[in-house]
Structures are given as structure tokens and as C-alpha cells.
Amino acid sequence: MNSDIPERMLLGPGPSPVPQRVLQALSSPVLGHLDPAFLIIMDETRDLLRQAFMTTNEMTIPISGTGSAGMEACVVNTLEPGDRLVVGVAGYFGERLAEIARRAGADVTEVSAEWGRVVDPERLEVVVRRVRPQAVAVVHVETSTGVLQPIPPIADIAHRYEALLIVDAVSSLGGVELRVDDWGVDLCYSGSQKCLNAPPGLAPLTAGKRLRDRLGSRKTKVQSWYLDLSLLSTYWGATRLYHHTAPVSMIYALREGLRIVQEEGLERRWERHQRNAELLREGLEALGLHQFAQEGDRAPTVITVRVPDGVDELDTRQRLLTEFGIEIGGGLGPTKGRLLRIGLMGAGSSERNVLTLLAG
């Protein structure tokens, strides 16, 4: 290990700890992005991603970029200038979804919830009925607040009014129950650095038939050439047409991280994340630290804690980092200085890490 890079226990909202076998995969020999051996690795990665998303979607690929690239890819492929989008906004990343859509020329209507609470499906339906959007978008686990948004009711509303459903699963895929096909999610994206055991740099994405139909009937080209799924699918599909130089080593890492997910099993993985989150919450309450996210809709992957009066949250985080080598996160936007955000994702979700953090 390089002497100038410290070793940390990554228990913030991301990135999460990377297992040794994934780091070893990163150090494997680099192949050409059209090498037959690498094409086999691409196919294996796609198959593993389908299992993680619980989908049979042909268009299931890792976008070369972080989770925000997956977010932008979903938005610009779904919407043309002037199209209508309804976004359920319950925090910082819902706001980012809306902003990206506005920059793509969409007519955006936000249905906002108080930070720390979920978007009310009944309020959302009233707006969707009035606006009749081409798409509805919502964040599954809002990383800024630790809220877990139930998806099936939102999917029912979107499809009742013939809108596509876009779901942000950056902090949920591989750690929280997510059933893309069973729930009727049309587009879903995530990030490699949260529950999938890999470093930041890839955005797993899956898109169903209704999105493919939308791509085929567009009147304008997708705003982004780099994120155009119709072009990316020719590289990841059977034709293997050159689009861009894939991040070969990162795909090695993602494949290995997904193998870990497969070996553990999704349901056992969901149970582990839930069990460790409950252990952490009990310990925090015993220390006099109270939850921020509303009870009943708390995510097991990002736990948010109110900062007590008189406590400097930045000083707390800095002392954890310098004295114990533990990284946790602070609040974003209106919760800056008022929240601690603790990530228990992927390899980071363990009883040992929870007890170490509580001791610190």
C-alpha cells in the first residue's frame, strides 16, 4: 500500500469499503476493450447486473461514469425538449433529478416532501393526473435524508397515467429489496461504490421495453452523445460496435463485486443490511442520539442522526477520522451542520463496523 494513502473505515454515505478480492480484480492485466476475453467479461457483468436488479431487461449495462451519469442517462434518453416530468423530491438527490431534467429542456413539476419524510403517493397522483407527464421519477433511498421511499405505489400511479417510471437506486441496489420487473420500474440506475462492493466510477443501469419503444419514436436525437443508450447498446450488444473506450479495470471490479452479491444471495443480503442498521440505531439511541428519517420509512443503508444542541458535527466527524480512522458524513443543503449520515453498505454493513463506530 502507498505510504501516503491512509487506511480508513468508510462508513459515510459513499464510497463504501472495497473487499480485498475486488481490489485484486482491479490489478488484473488490462485488456483491450474489444478483446474477445474482455467481451466475455462484459457479458458476465451484464448477467450479474440483471440478477442484482431482478430483471430480464436486455438493456442492462454499466454506464461509464458515477451514479450521477446514470441519473443523467435515464433523464436524457427518456425526455425530449418540452416533455413533462413529475419528480418526487424528498431531498438533495431528488432536487438533482429535477435540475438535470430542466437542463435537458423538460417541463418539470416537483412534488416535494419535508426532508426526512417520504413523498406522499396520494399527493403525487393528484399532480400526475393534472400534468399527464411522459415520465415520473423518484429516489428509492434518499442519501441526503436516509428515507426509504416505497416504490410499488409510485409505479402504479405512473403506469395508470401512461408515464414511464425512473427510479434512483444508487444507495439501495444490493442492500435493500428492489424488484425491477415485479414492481414495473421502467428505468433504474445505481452506483458501483455503495452496496455493490466496488470503487466509484460506474453507474449500473437497466431499461425496459417501454423505454426502448420511446427511443425508437423520438423526434430528436438524445441530448448526450456519450449517454445515448441506443448507441451504447450497440457496443454492449451483439454487434460490438465501438462507442468509447470502456473502463476495463473498473468493469473487472464491478464483476467481482457482483459475484460477492450473488454468492451471498440478495435476500440474505437485504436481511444483513436491515439487521446491522437496527443494531446501529439501538446503539445510537443508547448514546442519546436520535434518528432524523421518519419512523417506518428508514433506509438500512444510510442512517441519519440529529446532531444534539451544542455539538459541533464537523468537529465530531474530524475527530472520528483522525483518532479512529472512521469516516462518516455530514448533512447536505438545509441539513448541513444538523445531521450525521452513516453508511452501512455492502462490505461496510457488519456488526464489527457498527460496534467499532459506536465505541468511537
PyMOL commands that set and color helices and strands:
alter all, ss='L'
color gray80, all
select helices_A, chain A and resi 20-26+36-53+67-78+92-103+121-131+152-160+180-183+209-216+229-236+248-264+266-286+313-324+333-335+346-348+351-359
alter helices_A, ss='H'
color red, helices_A
select strands_A, chain A and resi 9-10+59-64+84-89+107-112+135-139+141-142+147-148+164-168+187-189+202-207+302-306+326-327+329-330+339-343
alter strands_A, ss='S'
color yellow, strands_A
deselect
rebuild
show_as cartoon
